[in-house]
Amino acid sequence: MRIGILTSGGDCPGINATIRGVSKTAICEWGMEVIGIHSGFQGLLTGDVEQLTEKSLSGLLNLGGTVLGTSREKPFKKNGGTVDGVDKPTLIRRNMEKLGLDCLVCIGGNGTQKTAAKLAAMGLNIVSVPKTIDNDIWGTDISFGFDSAVTIATEAIDRLHSTASSHKRVMVIEVMGHKAGWIALYSGMAGGGDVILIPEISYDIHHIGDVILNRVKQGRNYSIVVVAEGIATDGQSRAGEYIARAIEVETGIESRETVLGYIQRGGSPTAFDRNLSTRMGGHATELVANRDFGRMVRLKGNEVSSIPLAEVAGKLKLVTEDEDLVVQGRRMGICFG
Ligand code: F6P
């Protein structure tokens, strides 16, 4: 078989380990040919590809980013335009035929899973792998990239404690997550945050102010507030800035904000993410070898299995009130809003 592989959407640690997992298994175990497609679906529209060999796959396990490059090209986007008068999904079908691809492996987040599901519905042979630091892809317990992002955010929160304490300040740290609060919840709990705000749980700024003032009364002269970028704000300022200013008004305590930004997405994956990427990559290739198309690999408990793409597309996996870290955090007096 000759398979194509692409990476689409925002990058994250573990993509290269997944490319390696898919491709090495394909070449070594199944004797397949692997064609790397550059810049996500854009490369399939323009035919920008390279053959991947065992040699070109070496050194990828711990490398951040994606060696194939990525883009946010969405071929099914309404009014997404045509290329030389041909609509993009048709062009993708033609180019897959031209390149002699028996199957396409798509590594990406929610947008990519949606596109993959639509291509599969057109009758194309598709297998996908969930990738995002946000951990918001439906159907998988964890997506690779999440553990690395949480590890980086936790380290940042750890570092804020000493400077917050020295200056008796409130330190607000804004982390990524899009519409989901997974990174804020996991790094906030691991980093000992006093207040953790996520989009899924509404907050009352007066209550947050009371919590912080109560801490001062009990002799705790500083507080750490972890906020997800997607929480409700005035719509004008970033989440971290908005909450820091509001806390100053509520408490009169000097507050500072830190936006962690793309540092969460860059650099080397954790050991957990390397191994998850390797496992998911290998299982994706097994699906291809078995011609079990139209599916996304996923982690359920400690088992890697797969789920139909049609079940995943268009859904978001959000934090719920009964999430164990929320329940245990609440019992310990951590404020979620
Ligand atoms: O989905 C991953 C993510 O990093 C989000 O957490 C963040 O909101 C977004 O991508 C940023 O995307 P961009 O690369 O388009 O700035």
Residues whose N, C-alpha, C, O or C-beta is under 5 A from the ligand:
A	BS01	F6P	G10 D134 M176 G177 H178
